[in-house]
Each structure stands twice: as C-alpha cells, then as structure tokens.
Amino acid sequence: MKIFDPHIHMTSRTTADYSAMSEAGIIAIVEPAFWLGQPRTNAGTFIDYFNSLLGWERFRASQFGIRHFCTIALNPKEANSPKLADEVIDLLPRYLQKEGVVAVGEIGYDDQTAAEEKYFACQLEIALEFDLPVLVHTPHRDKKNGTVRSIDLIRDVGFPETRVLIDHNTEETLPLVLDTGCWAGHSIYPNTKMSEARMAALVKQYGSDRIIINSAADWGISDPLKVPKTVATMRAVSIPEEDIKKIVWDNPTSFFSQSGNLDLQDIKQRPSINQTQFYEGSSVLRGGQTPLAET
Amino acid sequence: MKQFLIEILRARVSEEGWMWFEKALQSASAPVQANKLMGSYTGASRKLGKHALLLNDLEKKDLHSLNPELPLDHWGIDEAARALLLLSLSHLSPDEYVELVLQCYEYGDSREQQSWLRALSLLPHCEQFLETAMGACRTNIIPLFESIACENPYPSHYFPELNFNHMVLKSLFNGVAVTRIIGLESRFNQELSRMADDYVSEREAAGREVPPDIWLALAPRIPQERLARVHSYLRHESPNHRYWAAVGLGHTHDAASRSELEKQRKIEAEQNVIGAMDASLAKMVQ
C-alpha cells in the first residue's frame, strides 16, 4: 500500500529513519515548518531553516525514494516573540510560491495569547492571497477550547474550510472539526496525542471522510513509522481496505493537491533512487558506502 | 539579600575560587566590560563548581526572615555567584542594565539560563524581563522549565493570568508537582479551574491517567455543578487521588463538598489521606 505521511519533521530524523519509512511503503511526506525545540534569537535563522526544508531535506528524502513537500509559516510558539515575528511574516511571500510548498503552516494557537491570534489571522490572510491551503496546529494544553477558537477565527476571516487541515485531533475535538468543512488530522504519537488503537476506534465511529493521520515525528520521543503501524492496527480490527487507503493516501493527497504544487498523477510513482547524486557538493553517503541507483 | 548570598558563597568556595570571584566582580563595576562580565557569568560553573548550596539550619532561618518565598537550597554554588554578578550591575542606567542582563540570558547555555531564571525575582527592574520569563515557559527542556515555574516567586507576582494558567497546566502535563509553584494559592482563578477540568475530561476520554495533583488547581474555583467529579475522585482507588481531591476541596466553601469529605473521612484508611481530609475540613469551617 502506498502511504503518505502528511506531518513529519524529518530535519530531526536520521537516514536510518528514511530507509525504514521507505521500506514500510511511505513514498511521500509533508514536513511542516515548526519550532526547533530551541527558541530562535533572530529572524535570519528562519531563512536558513526554510532553505533547508526546500533544499537539503528535499534532496535527502529523494535519496530514499521519498517525495518531500513542506509547509512554510511562522509557528504559533514563536509568534510570541515580538522581535522576530514581523520579520518572519515579511519573509513568507518569498517562499510560499516555491516548488514543494503545499500549504501555509503550522499556524494556530499554542498558549492562546493575543499575539498568537494576531499572527494566525494574518497568515490566514496570506494563504488567501497566495491561494494556498493551511495546516492548523491545535494546542497541547486547553485543546478543546483552542480548537473551538481556531474554527471561530477561520470563519471570521472567511477562509474556505475545504482548504483547512486542523491537526492533532482527539476524541473530544474530532466531532467539532467534522461539523465544519475542514479536514481532520490525527498525530499518532507515543504517550501523548493519539494511539493506533484509539485511532482505529475513531475510524470505526466516524468513517474515513476527511480523516487524515500522521506521525508528527520530530525531536521528541516519536516514531516515524506510526502511519504504517496504524494501517496494521486498522486492518487488524477489520476496517475495509478502501477506507484505509483513503485515510493514508487519497485524503492527504487530495487536500494538499489544492496547493497546485502536488500533482496527483506524478505522486503515484515512487521516485527512483539515485544515490550517486549530489546536492551542492554533498551526498548522503559517507566514505566506503555504495550508492544505490535504480534504473 | 546580596550580603547574605556573599556570605553563603564565601563559606563554600576555595581560596582560589574566591579570588576568581572577586576579580569577576571587578568586571561588573564601572566601567563595565561587557565581554568580560559575560565571560565570568559563563565561567562560574568551571571556576566554582556546581554543587548545591545545601544551607544549614541557621542559614535557612536567616533566609526565611530575609525572603520567605525564595528557597535557595537547590541552587548551585555557580548560580549564587551568577546572581551576585547580576546584582552588582545595579550602578548601570536601567536601559543599560536590562540590555546587558538580557544578553547574559540570550547567550546562555541551559544552565546559565536556569541560573538567570532562578535569580530573576531578586534583580532590579525585574518586571522588564517578563517577556523573557514567559518565553522560557515554552521550553521543552524540563529542568529549564522548572527553574522558572518551581521554587520561584516571579511567575505568581508578574505573570498575567493566561500565562500563569498555562504554566500550571504545563506542569501538570509534564508531571512537575504543582505544589512547587510558589504562590499558586494566591493565583487560583476560574479559568485555571476550567482549563484543568477540561484537561481531566480529555484524559478520561483518551483512557489515560489523570495527574493526581490536578485537583489542587481545579477544585478551588470550579462552578458547583462541576464538583461531582472531584467528589468521585475522593473515592478513587489511588490514595494519591483521594489525597489531592481532599486538599483541593479544602479551598472551597461548598457545603456539599464538606459533607462528601465527612462521609469519606469515616471510611478512609490511609493516614496521610485522613490528615488531608481533616486539614481541609478544619479550613472549611473557618
């Protein structure tokens, strides 16, 4: 089965992860711009971060037969940093039209402060202007309230709901999102967020329409194989194969194809691997390793 | 307080270490050499070590009369020295002071930032560092988070309600005991209770454990109709839940909660839970 992981922070992961993901059937991913665990001290570091999402990371993924897309935004946490927020917003127009950018994201609420709301609304407007979908992060704390507020803001701005993916849903927030026209993402993440078994139970209850799952793997204790593992769990509880395919392929590809930067035909083919290639003089291989080259 | 810290430090460092520190203090006197000062701020760990201060009983008594809200026992020797360096810059104009002190934070590694946050409530113009202190709560480095959230009077004195509430929730989220938050009781509020109540619902819906000390943040300002769930945790199989539900209810003046506590008190077997129930019942009478 072809698998799409629509939310994974590969910058924090190793080539062993890429190999295992490729082996498990993952052939395309979306890496949303988020915070690095360590607060950034100036806006200039965002230039390098965005460039690496569009450059080196995209290349690294390709070396394992995985198509790499990304979303670009000022993340909710750093929206609270007055000395860099406006400057990062000013950078966005330079990046949003680049190849591989499939949404504005992650945007949304973290602590649900006034600054977060301001930059959330502002980036919804930017997404309208650039005709892009948005990826909306929902907060870890006070999640239900944060989800309600996110939906209210999307409606206030008049952003088309079919172009909104609201992420990190739980049992309590999923019905709220499904009552709108938005798509509902779920992060299958060890210990926090959502588990495989709970996800399968949600699919049994709510079906597969507008349902999306991801690993959200990052620098925390996380697992880049959570999407294929959830596929196995869904099969084990007899969820029909066509529903599973819809959740791990049709839904995420349809959603992000609204950007015009993801071609539904092209993406069906796993890109062939050619590890003899270089990116600005760098290869993912190190001394003594034999490049894999498919014909 | 500055004099107290100097005495504490003097009693704990070697002759060599003290000489280094006196020289470091010179870099803080006018005219300040910023790079030297920041170098000393960083170098304190290497030169003085990181052993905990571990105050003796007399020192603890002195500290309590000077500043009852600021425990120092767990501070490192290097951290006391860093606090003293920042306190020795008060001859600067407010603007210069804030700029230089902020640089010590921004260029700091995790331990330097921890030292900085721990000393924050002692610093002149410390209200100017509110953004930085609130930003520090966004870290996922738990020891760094604890250095602002725990054993630190700054948040309860300066944080707006929203940020204070999120700090409490984040503590619960990360298994950091909320009793370590100085001044929590002075900042109980309805919104905090509402957020904690929603968090319990979320955990229950996910089939996951609820942090037992959440009842201390939840019960005090929750609407009466939401108290039934707290009462149910008075009967929980875990003594931890029974204990904290009893402590939390002690901050209400609710008659139904009082009779629930009295009822459970009669059948409670655990000594520490009985103690908490008695303390709460006594408080509710007042």
Interface residues (C-beta under 8 A of the other chain):
Chain A: G37 P39 T41 K77 N80 S81 P82 D110 D111 Q112 T113 H140 R141 D142 K143 K144 N145 T170 E171 E172 M194 R198 G220
Chain B: E106 E131 M134 G135 R138 T139 N140 L162 N163 H166 L169 K170 F173 M195 D198 Y199 S201 E202 A205 A206 G207
